[in-house]
Amino acid sequence: MMREDGERWDKDEIGAFGERLAAHYLWAHGCGVLYRNYRAPKGGEVDLVCRDGEMLVFAEVKTRTSDRYGRPMDAVDAEKESLIIRGAMDWLRLLDRPEIFFRFDVIEVLLPDGEIPKVTWVKEAFGLPKSYRY
């Protein structure tokens, strides 16, 4: 991925492109993207908030230029899950804690040089911890 000036994209540019590509992919597969880059005031973050039918989806997008070091979703560790869950719970509080089904997905985006991007949608990538009360 190169800029017009011939310089390679930095990680922020790669990530932003991956999020745009993931949002388009979800839309093309029937999801309504409600919000991008939700940041909760007291911490927590969600890359994409979507509707998949009757299901509310909180999606994390992980973009990489290769899978040399494993799958992109391998970067979603317990700490990252906690940030996403906090963001999702804040979003639900804004909706006055609706009676709604929701899940946590990961969208993997691979951008290998000279190849077509590959998007993988991992539904129910993780859930709320058993000790968590909504």
Backbone as ProteinMPNN parsed JSONL, in Angstrom:
{"seq_chain_A": "MMREDGERWDKDEIGAFGERLAAHYLWAHGCGVLYRNYRAPKGGEVDLVCRDGEMLVFAEVKTRTSDRYGRPMDAVDAEKESLIIRGAMDWLRLLDRPEIFFRFDVIEVLLPDGEIPKVTWVKEAFGLPKSYRY", "coords_chain_A": {"N_chain_A": [[0.843, -1.159, 0.0], [0.762, 2.008, -1.051], [1.372, 5.529, -0.842], [0.543, 8.458, -2.811], [2.91, 9.854, -3.035], [4.784, 7.907, -3.147], [5.622, 6.78, -0.783], [5.31, 4.218, 1.715], [2.229, 3.2, 3.283], [1.512, 4.117, 6.654], [0.938, 2.454, 9.858], [-1.462, 3.462, 10.894], [-2.817, 4.433, 8.644], [-3.121, 2.046, 7.247], [-4.754, 0.664, 9.06], [-7.058, 2.341, 9.091], [-7.897, 2.099, 6.424], [-8.463, -0.638, 6.407], [-10.635, -0.696, 8.195], [-12.562, 0.765, 6.753], [-12.847, -0.95, 4.557], [-13.787, -3.255, 5.881], [-16.253, -2.294, 6.891], [-17.618, -1.836, 4.498], [-17.656, -4.466, 3.511], [-19.268, -5.766, 5.463], [-21.663, -4.35, 5.071], [-22.199, -5.135, 2.408], [-22.798, -7.73, 2.912], [-25.239, -7.679, 4.097], [-25.435, -6.35, 6.56], [-26.288, -3.572, 8.588], [-24.415, -0.788, 9.093], [-24.118, 0.983, 11.939], [-22.529, 2.7, 13.426], [-19.218, 3.992, 13.48], [-16.061, 3.556, 15.0], [-16.632, 3.945, 17.85], [-16.12, 5.5, 20.895], [-16.078, 5.152, 24.262], [-16.875, 7.38, 26.947], [-15.66, 6.834, 29.465], [-13.643, 5.079, 28.909], [-13.077, 2.288, 26.794], [-13.9, 0.866, 23.634], [-15.221, 0.49, 20.349], [-14.894, -0.712, 17.14], [-16.757, -1.065, 14.978], [-20.239, -0.722, 15.067], [-23.002, -2.618, 14.435], [-25.989, -3.856, 12.736], [-27.111, -7.067, 12.356], [-29.486, -8.494, 10.976], [-31.754, -9.167, 13.476], [-29.871, -8.967, 15.408], [-27.567, -7.164, 17.358], [-24.349, -6.092, 16.65], [-21.086, -5.886, 17.838], [-18.175, -5.067, 16.549], [-14.756, -5.789, 16.121], [-12.094, -4.658, 14.199], [-9.327, -6.006, 12.648], [-6.463, -5.381, 10.965], [-3.95, -6.431, 8.782], [-0.862, -6.631, 6.932], [0.197, -9.009, 6.26], [0.041, -12.533, 7.097], [2.097, -13.525, 8.471], [2.832, -13.529, 11.158], [0.779, -14.851, 12.364], [-2.84, -15.083, 12.595], [-4.854, -12.137, 12.072], [-6.845, -11.831, 14.077], [-5.676, -12.944, 16.276], [-4.524, -10.959, 17.68], [-6.447, -9.945, 19.281], [-6.606, -9.942, 22.36], [-7.186, -10.748, 25.882], [-7.146, -8.265, 27.198], [-7.81, -6.483, 25.119], [-10.339, -7.483, 24.453], [-11.673, -6.777, 26.799], [-11.679, -3.956, 26.607], [-13.336, -3.648, 24.359], [-15.713, -4.811, 25.27], [-16.325, -3.035, 27.375], [-16.803, -0.708, 25.871], [-19.012, -1.592, 24.377], [-20.911, -2.064, 26.419], [-21.263, 0.529, 27.332], [-22.406, 1.665, 25.057], [-24.826, 0.236, 25.013], [-25.918, 1.195, 27.394], [-26.416, 3.834, 26.632], [-28.568, 3.364, 25.012], [-30.462, 2.884, 26.846], [-30.314, 0.378, 28.08], [-31.45, -1.853, 26.404], [-33.647, -4.668, 25.753], [-32.128, -6.781, 24.008], [-30.543, -8.892, 21.65], [-27.077, -9.448, 21.373], [-23.739, -9.601, 20.032], [-20.186, -10.322, 19.83], [-17.974, -9.755, 17.315], [-15.16, -10.391, 15.133], [-13.493, -8.827, 12.523], [-11.323, -9.774, 10.166], [-8.797, -8.396, 8.202], [-6.735, -8.819, 5.551], [-4.039, -7.475, 3.8], [-2.151, -8.192, 1.578], [0.797, -7.342, -0.287], [0.351, -6.52, -3.663], [-1.795, -8.224, -4.026], [-5.288, -9.155, -3.98], [-7.29, -7.802, -1.411], [-8.137, -9.701, 1.518], [-10.93, -10.584, 3.333], [-12.158, -11.742, 6.38], [-14.848, -12.782, 8.255], [-15.413, -13.266, 11.509], [-17.747, -14.552, 13.367], [-19.21, -14.234, 16.603], [-16.767, -14.167, 18.029], [-15.822, -13.84, 20.595], [-17.169, -13.776, 23.939], [-19.181, -12.404, 26.644], [-17.572, -12.435, 29.817], [-18.164, -15.102, 32.153], [-18.63, -14.162, 34.713], [-19.629, -11.668, 34.285], [-22.123, -9.225, 34.494], [-24.893, -8.011, 32.837]], "CA_chain_A": [[0.0, 0.0, 0.0], [1.625, 3.173, -1.234], [0.787, 6.855, -1.031], [0.858, 9.055, -4.113], [4.3, 10.308, -3.038], [5.653, 6.743, -3.213], [5.899, 6.253, 0.563], [4.393, 3.182, 2.196], [1.269, 3.613, 4.292], [1.869, 3.779, 8.028], [-0.024, 1.522, 10.453], [-2.757, 4.127, 11.055], [-3.454, 4.446, 7.325], [-3.502, 0.66, 6.971], [-5.898, 0.375, 9.92], [-8.231, 3.097, 8.627], [-8.351, 1.467, 5.185], [-9.064, -1.911, 6.801], [-11.958, -0.436, 8.786], [-13.472, 1.12, 5.653], [-13.084, -2.175, 3.795], [-14.626, -4.121, 6.715], [-17.601, -1.725, 6.921], [-18.221, -2.119, 3.19], [-17.873, -5.915, 3.457], [-20.445, -6.072, 6.28], [-22.808, -3.798, 4.36], [-22.441, -5.992, 1.246], [-23.326, -9.004, 3.418], [-26.54, -7.467, 4.716], [-25.403, -5.67, 7.861], [-26.373, -2.123, 8.607], [-23.386, -0.207, 9.957], [-24.745, 2.065, 12.686], [-21.55, 3.649, 13.957], [-17.811, 3.596, 13.336], [-15.11, 4.091, 15.978], [-17.271, 4.42, 19.077], [-15.223, 5.613, 22.046], [-16.847, 5.424, 25.468], [-16.252, 8.455, 27.731], [-14.848, 6.332, 30.582], [-12.811, 3.985, 28.412], [-13.785, 1.302, 25.986], [-13.955, 1.247, 22.223], [-15.78, -0.469, 19.399], [-14.605, -0.241, 15.786], [-17.996, -0.988, 14.206], [-21.489, -1.167, 15.68], [-23.804, -3.007, 13.276], [-27.162, -4.712, 12.894], [-27.14, -8.246, 11.494], [-30.859, -8.932, 11.242], [-32.214, -8.706, 14.791], [-28.708, -9.012, 16.301], [-26.649, -6.035, 17.411], [-22.992, -6.631, 16.553], [-19.961, -5.03, 18.185], [-17.113, -5.702, 15.767], [-13.373, -5.314, 16.149], [-11.432, -4.865, 12.905], [-7.875, -6.18, 12.739], [-5.909, -5.329, 9.615], [-2.532, -6.757, 8.683], [-0.386, -6.752, 5.546], [0.512, -10.427, 6.034], [-0.297, -13.399, 8.235], [3.381, -14.094, 8.869], [2.893, -13.675, 12.614], [-0.494, -15.396, 12.812], [-4.067, -14.444, 12.126], [-5.091, -10.835, 12.68], [-7.651, -11.898, 15.291], [-4.823, -13.353, 17.395], [-4.182, -9.734, 18.416], [-7.56, -9.622, 20.178], [-6.337, -10.652, 23.606], [-8.132, -10.48, 26.971], [-7.186, -6.818, 27.451], [-8.555, -5.866, 24.023], [-11.73, -7.89, 24.64], [-12.204, -5.968, 27.889], [-11.954, -2.612, 26.056], [-14.495, -3.749, 23.459], [-16.882, -5.056, 26.12], [-16.651, -1.766, 28.054], [-17.418, 0.162, 24.87], [-20.34, -2.131, 24.051], [-21.809, -1.84, 27.553], [-21.584, 1.943, 27.326], [-23.346, 1.861, 23.947], [-26.119, -0.279, 25.452], [-26.44, 2.148, 28.39], [-26.972, 4.964, 25.88], [-29.865, 2.916, 24.485], [-31.269, 2.608, 28.035], [-30.248, -1.059, 28.351], [-32.574, -2.523, 25.734], [-33.718, -6.132, 25.7], [-31.688, -7.045, 22.637], [-29.456, -9.846, 21.513], [-25.875, -8.851, 20.803], [-22.573, -10.485, 20.001], [-18.896, -9.7, 19.548], [-17.341, -10.337, 16.13], [-13.888, -9.834, 14.675], [-13.33, -8.792, 11.072], [-9.902, -9.814, 9.806], [-8.506, -7.86, 6.875], [-5.348, -9.032, 5.111], [-3.698, -6.633, 2.649], [-0.823, -8.54, 1.068], [1.259, -6.554, -1.435], [0.096, -7.025, -5.002], [-2.897, -9.184, -4.043], [-6.611, -8.666, -3.6], [-7.491, -7.923, 0.033], [-8.941, -10.833, 1.977], [-11.695, -10.248, 4.531], [-12.761, -12.886, 7.054], [-15.775, -12.353, 9.298], [-15.481, -14.274, 12.572], [-18.897, -14.26, 14.21], [-19.112, -14.733, 17.981], [-15.34, -14.389, 18.282], [-15.698, -13.969, 22.05], [-18.411, -13.405, 24.62], [-19.015, -11.803, 27.962], [-17.086, -13.376, 30.82], [-19.252, -15.697, 32.938], [-18.882, -13.363, 35.898], [-20.09, -10.344, 33.886], [-23.574, -9.031, 34.568], [-25.362, -6.904, 31.986]], "C_chain_A": [[0.902, 1.24, 0.0], [0.801, 4.451, -1.364], [1.172, 7.365, -2.414], [2.305, 9.501, -4.197], [5.306, 9.15, -3.045], [6.019, 6.139, -1.865], [4.859, 5.197, 0.935], [3.432, 3.764, 3.233], [1.807, 3.27, 5.676], [0.742, 2.93, 8.629], [-1.402, 2.149, 10.645], [-3.525, 4.168, 9.733], [-3.929, 3.048, 6.944], [-4.747, 0.299, 7.78], [-7.169, 1.069, 9.47], [-8.79, 2.496, 7.338], [-9.042, 0.143, 5.49], [-10.449, -1.728, 7.389], [-12.976, -0.054, 7.717], [-13.846, -0.116, 4.84], [-14.007, -3.116, 4.574], [-16.065, -3.61, 6.751], [-18.325, -2.004, 5.602], [-18.555, -3.605, 3.061], [-19.136, -6.282, 4.242], [-21.714, -5.572, 5.601], [-23.187, -4.691, 3.171], [-23.011, -7.348, 1.65], [-24.562, -8.8, 4.295], [-26.569, -6.806, 6.071], [-25.568, -4.166, 7.675], [-25.326, -1.594, 9.572], [-23.996, 1.032, 10.611], [-23.756, 3.136, 13.118], [-20.153, 3.09, 13.745], [-16.988, 4.303, 14.403], [-15.782, 4.718, 17.197], [-16.256, 4.384, 20.219], [-16.056, 6.003, 23.252], [-16.132, 6.483, 26.303], [-15.336, 7.96, 28.852], [-13.986, 5.143, 30.17], [-13.662, 2.947, 27.708], [-13.91, 1.81, 24.562], [-14.518, 0.114, 21.393], [-15.526, 0.088, 18.005], [-15.88, -0.047, 14.964], [-19.161, -1.498, 15.046], [-22.45, -1.396, 14.522], [-25.072, -3.735, 13.699], [-27.046, -5.824, 11.878], [-28.491, -8.899, 11.747], [-31.316, -8.317, 12.557], [-31.07, -8.6, 15.802], [-27.904, -7.717, 16.206], [-25.241, -6.607, 17.474], [-21.984, -5.543, 16.918], [-18.745, -5.699, 17.556], [-15.775, -4.988, 15.949], [-12.759, -5.634, 14.797], [-9.932, -4.949, 13.15], [-7.335, -6.306, 11.323], [-4.406, -5.591, 9.673], [-2.146, -6.831, 7.202], [0.063, -8.172, 5.232], [0.068, -11.216, 7.263], [0.961, -14.107, 8.761], [3.469, -14.37, 10.373], [1.579, -14.199, 13.192], [-1.666, -14.627, 12.235], [-4.232, -13.076, 12.776], [-5.873, -10.91, 13.985], [-6.858, -12.392, 16.504], [-4.427, -12.15, 18.255], [-5.311, -9.288, 19.357], [-7.385, -10.479, 21.436], [-7.351, -10.251, 24.674], [-8.254, -8.986, 27.264], [-8.002, -6.097, 26.381], [-10.037, -6.219, 24.125], [-12.391, -7.031, 25.712], [-12.545, -4.552, 27.414], [-13.204, -2.614, 25.172], [-15.766, -3.947, 24.273], [-17.295, -3.771, 26.841], [-17.32, -0.787, 27.088], [-18.827, -0.285, 24.524], [-21.335, -1.866, 25.178], [-22.194, -0.367, 27.659], [-22.592, 2.253, 26.228], [-24.743, 1.402, 24.376], [-26.743, 0.619, 26.523], [-27.055, 3.371, 27.7], [-28.353, 4.639, 25.316], [-30.836, 2.567, 25.612], [-31.423, 1.105, 28.268], [-31.401, -1.848, 27.711], [-32.505, -4.046, 25.889], [-33.392, -6.515, 24.262], [-30.576, -8.084, 22.673], [-28.266, -9.129, 20.888], [-24.753, -9.869, 20.854], [-21.334, -9.675, 19.656], [-18.235, -10.459, 18.397], [-15.978, -9.701, 15.903], [-13.875, -9.92, 13.15], [-11.832, -8.731, 10.805], [-9.742, -9.293, 8.379], [-7.02, -8.087, 6.605], [-5.127, -8.249, 3.826], [-2.312, -6.986, 2.124], [-0.471, -7.735, -0.175], [0.931, -7.268, -2.738], [-1.042, -8.028, -5.099], [-4.206, -8.496, -3.661], [-6.758, -8.81, -2.085], [-8.398, -9.108, 0.37], [-9.609, -10.432, 3.29], [-12.319, -11.526, 5.078], [-13.591, -12.374, 8.221], [-15.914, -13.483, 10.313], [-16.616, -13.872, 13.508], [-18.717, -14.916, 15.572], [-17.666, -15.078, 18.338], [-15.041, -14.529, 19.768], [-17.016, -13.53, 22.659], [-18.122, -12.705, 25.926], [-18.439, -12.846, 28.918], [-18.261, -13.875, 31.657], [-19.606, -14.85, 34.158], [-19.474, -11.988, 35.583], [-21.613, -10.291, 33.954], [-23.953, -7.825, 33.741], [-26.593, -6.296, 32.607]], "O_chain_A": [[1.683, 1.472, 0.922], [-0.302, 4.457, -1.911], [2.013, 6.78, -3.097], [2.883, 9.533, -5.283], [6.515, 9.366, -2.961], [6.662, 5.091, -1.813], [3.698, 5.268, 0.532], [3.773, 4.696, 3.962], [2.478, 2.253, 5.852], [-0.286, 2.715, 7.987], [-2.411, 1.448, 10.569], [-4.739, 3.962, 9.708], [-5.014, 2.887, 6.383], [-5.684, -0.3, 7.251], [-8.241, 0.463, 9.465], [-10.006, 2.393, 7.172], [-10.081, -0.168, 4.907], [-11.348, -2.523, 7.113], [-14.123, -0.496, 7.767], [-15.007, -0.307, 4.479], [-14.912, -3.711, 3.99], [-17.001, -4.403, 6.653], [-19.502, -2.364, 5.596], [-19.62, -3.96, 2.557], [-19.98, -7.026, 3.742], [-22.722, -6.278, 5.558], [-24.367, -4.97, 2.957], [-23.631, -8.035, 0.838], [-24.888, -9.643, 5.13], [-27.633, -6.709, 6.681], [-25.05, -3.578, 6.726], [-25.357, -1.925, 10.757], [-24.343, 2.001, 9.935], [-24.086, 4.32, 13.173], [-19.931, 1.882, 13.818], [-17.185, 5.487, 14.677], [-15.531, 5.876, 17.53], [-15.618, 3.361, 20.467], [-16.672, 7.069, 23.265], [-14.903, 6.487, 26.362], [-14.335, 8.608, 29.156], [-13.643, 4.301, 30.999], [-14.84, 2.773, 28.021], [-14.011, 3.012, 24.314], [-14.318, -1.063, 21.694], [-15.897, 1.225, 17.712], [-16.069, 0.993, 14.333], [-19.083, -2.565, 15.656], [-22.692, -0.493, 13.72], [-25.216, -4.168, 14.843], [-26.901, -5.57, 10.682], [-28.624, -9.752, 12.625], [-31.272, -7.1, 12.733], [-31.29, -8.181, 16.939], [-27.602, -7.239, 15.113], [-24.971, -7.51, 18.266], [-22.021, -4.435, 16.384], [-18.335, -6.778, 17.984], [-15.689, -3.76, 15.931], [-12.888, -6.754, 14.303], [-9.344, -4.071, 13.781], [-7.7, -7.217, 10.581], [-3.695, -5.037, 10.51], [-2.99, -7.063, 6.337], [0.287, -8.508, 4.069], [-0.236, -10.653, 8.314], [0.88, -15.15, 9.41], [4.107, -15.333, 10.798], [1.301, -14.011, 14.376], [-1.503, -13.658, 11.493], [-3.797, -12.874, 13.909], [-5.604, -10.142, 14.908], [-7.323, -12.268, 17.637], [-4.044, -12.305, 19.414], [-5.135, -8.354, 20.139], [-7.934, -11.574, 21.554], [-8.278, -9.492, 24.393], [-9.347, -8.497, 27.547], [-8.792, -5.206, 26.694], [-10.896, -5.364, 23.911], [-13.535, -6.606, 25.553], [-13.588, -4.011, 27.781], [-14.022, -1.696, 25.234], [-16.786, -3.318, 23.993], [-18.482, -3.455, 26.911], [-18.289, -0.118, 27.448], [-19.733, 0.538, 24.392], [-22.477, -1.486, 24.92], [-23.322, -0.046, 28.034], [-23.529, 3.021, 26.445], [-25.729, 2.097, 24.131], [-27.962, 0.784, 26.557], [-28.089, 3.879, 28.133], [-29.197, 5.521, 25.162], [-31.908, 2.018, 25.362], [-32.503, 0.62, 28.604], [-32.224, -2.435, 28.414], [-31.441, -4.618, 26.126], [-34.276, -6.565, 23.407], [-29.78, -8.138, 23.611], [-28.428, -8.306, 19.987], [-24.798, -10.849, 21.598], [-21.413, -8.516, 19.25], [-17.971, -11.657, 18.501], [-15.683, -8.62, 16.412], [-14.205, -10.954, 12.569], [-11.16, -7.766, 11.168], [-10.465, -9.701, 7.471], [-6.162, -7.604, 7.343], [-5.915, -8.34, 2.884], [-1.392, -6.173, 2.212], [-1.329, -7.475, -1.018], [1.198, -8.459, -2.897], [-1.238, -8.628, -6.156], [-4.214, -7.403, -3.096], [-6.383, -9.843, -1.53], [-9.297, -9.463, -0.392], [-8.946, -9.998, 4.232], [-12.931, -12.296, 4.339], [-13.1, -11.627, 9.068], [-16.471, -14.536, 10.003], [-16.468, -12.97, 14.333], [-18.15, -16.003, 15.685], [-17.385, -16.147, 18.881], [-14.12, -15.246, 20.158], [-17.875, -12.977, 21.972], [-16.969, -12.446, 26.272], [-18.79, -14.022, 28.829], [-19.24, -13.154, 31.848], [-20.76, -14.827, 34.585], [-19.788, -11.224, 36.496], [-22.296, -11.217, 33.516], [-23.398, -6.74, 33.92], [-27.157, -5.348, 32.059]]}, "name": "protein", "num_of_chains": 1, "seq": "MMREDGERWDKDEIGAFGERLAAHYLWAHGCGVLYRNYRAPKGGEVDLVCRDGEMLVFAEVKTRTSDRYGRPMDAVDAEKESLIIRGAMDWLRLLDRPEIFFRFDVIEVLLPDGEIPKVTWVKEAFGLPKSYRY"}
